[in-house]
C-alpha cells in the first residue's frame, strides 16, 4: 500500500491567542517607549521617567510588567524666578482678602435700605447743606438789594419780594431732591458694594493657576498579526498535505489499476524502458512509487522500478529474454 501523508496538527486556539496577546503587549510597550520623548526649550523642559511598573494578567494567567512613566516639567531659571515671585504676590493678595472679610461680615448681614426716608436722609446728610447755603447767600443778596432800593422790612414790597423768593426756593428744592434721589440710591449701593468689590479684586489676583500639560507625541508601530501568521502557516501545511494526499491517492489508484490488470502476471518495470520518471509515493514496505511513461509510447502510468524491488524482494524480479527486467507485483507489494 502507498503510505498516506500525516495531516498537520491544527493550531491550539489558546496558544494562538496567547501568542497574539504577547505580541500586542510587546508592540504597545514599544509604542509607549517611542512616544515618550523628552523636550527641551529655552522656557523649560519636559522629561519622562519610569517610576514604577504595573502587573497585567491575561485570560491565560500569563503576567506582563507594564512600565509606568511620569512627566516632569521644569522652568528655566528666569521663568522659575518669575513663577516664585508671582506665587508670593498671589499669596499676599489672598491673605489680604482674608483679612478684609472680617470687616464686611456685618455688612453682609444687613439688608440694603433704599426706602424714601433713608434716601432723603442720605441727601440731607451729604448734599442738602450745600443747597441751603447757596440759597442763604441768595437771600442775603436779595435783602441787600431791597435795602439799597429803600424797601424796608415789613413793607408790602418787601413781603412780595420774599414770597417770590420762597416760591423759587421751594421749586428749586423739589427739583433738587428729585435729581438727587437716584444719585443717593446709587451712592448707597456703591458704599455697600465697595468692600465686596475690593475683596473680589484681591481674590481674582490670587487665583490658583491650573498647571498646563504638554501633549505627549505618539508613535505607532503596527501590531504583528501573530494569529494570522500561525493560521497561514497551518493553511500552507494543509495545502501541502492535500497535494500529497492527492498524489498518494493517484499513486494508489494507478498501482491498484496496474495490479488489477497484471495480478498474477509480470510487468515491464525496468528503469531503462521508461522516461519522465518522478517519485509520487512510498509503499508501506518502503518501496518507492513512480509516475512515468514508457519510451515506446503511451500515457503516464504509476508503478515500481525493478532495481528498487530487487533490493528488497529479489524473488519478485526476473530478467526477460529481451534483456529487460520484469516485476511480479503481487510479490513486490507484499
Phi, psi and omega in degrees: 000147177283134181296135178271128179301148179273127181292142178292150179284131180294147179298142175285119182304321181294316179293322178297315179297320180295319178297319179294319178298315180299319178296317180297317180296315179299320179293319179297318179296319178296318178300315180298318181296324179286332185281328184279089181253123177295143182237138181226123181228167177299334181275343181160194184219159176228120182235144177249133181227141176285118185246003179171187179222148177243131181268128179239135180242128180274183185291345179265002179089001179280137182255148178229143177259112183259121179295139174252126182247148176239147180261134180238120178257136181227132176282159168291161180306320181293314180293328178294321179296318178296317180298315181297317180295319179296319179296320178296319180295314180296324178294320178297319178295321179296318178296319179297318178297323179295321177296322183290335182297332178293333183279342184250004181300324178289326181294317183295337180272003182241133178287151176285127183261103178248028178291160182300319181296319182289323178294316177300318180298320180296318179297316180297319183290330188252326188232340187298324182297323178294320178297314182295320180300319181296319181286329175297320178293322178296322180292320178297321179294323179292317178302317182293322180294320180292321180296319180296334180271359178084015179267115186268156178298135180098348179280163180297321180295321180294316180298320179297320180293323180290323178296316178299318180296317180296321179296317180294322181294319181293319179297318179294324180294317178298316179297319181295314180296322177296318180293321185280346184298309180294324177297321180294318177301312179298321180293320178298315179295322180296315179297325179290319187274342186304309180295327177294319178295324179295316179295320179299319179295319178296318181292323180294332177277354182241020180293145177282126179276129178291140180293147177256136182247142179273132179295133180279126177293152181241137175237123186250125169264139179291142176289138175281128180280077184297318179298320179296320179297318179297315180293321177298317179298317178297318180296323177296317178296321178295322177297315177297318179299316180299319179294320179295320178297318179299316179296318179297316178297319179296318180296317180296317180297316180293319182293318178294324177296320179293318178297326181293323182277336185244009182305126183084002180235188184244143180241146177291111184233019179285130182300333184288344180270358190240161177215173183052046185277132174211139182283135183234356181178186181216135175286163178299333179273005175097352181287134177289147176246136187235153165258141185196171171234145173284142182295335180274009173109168180117172182283172176294138181231168179243134179184193183253168174248134186298328182292327176291318184292323183299328183288332183246330181226071183298335181286350180263009182230139170213156181267123181285165180299337179281359178091359181249149184286152171236151181236133175267103190295325182299324177280323185295324184272359182292000000 
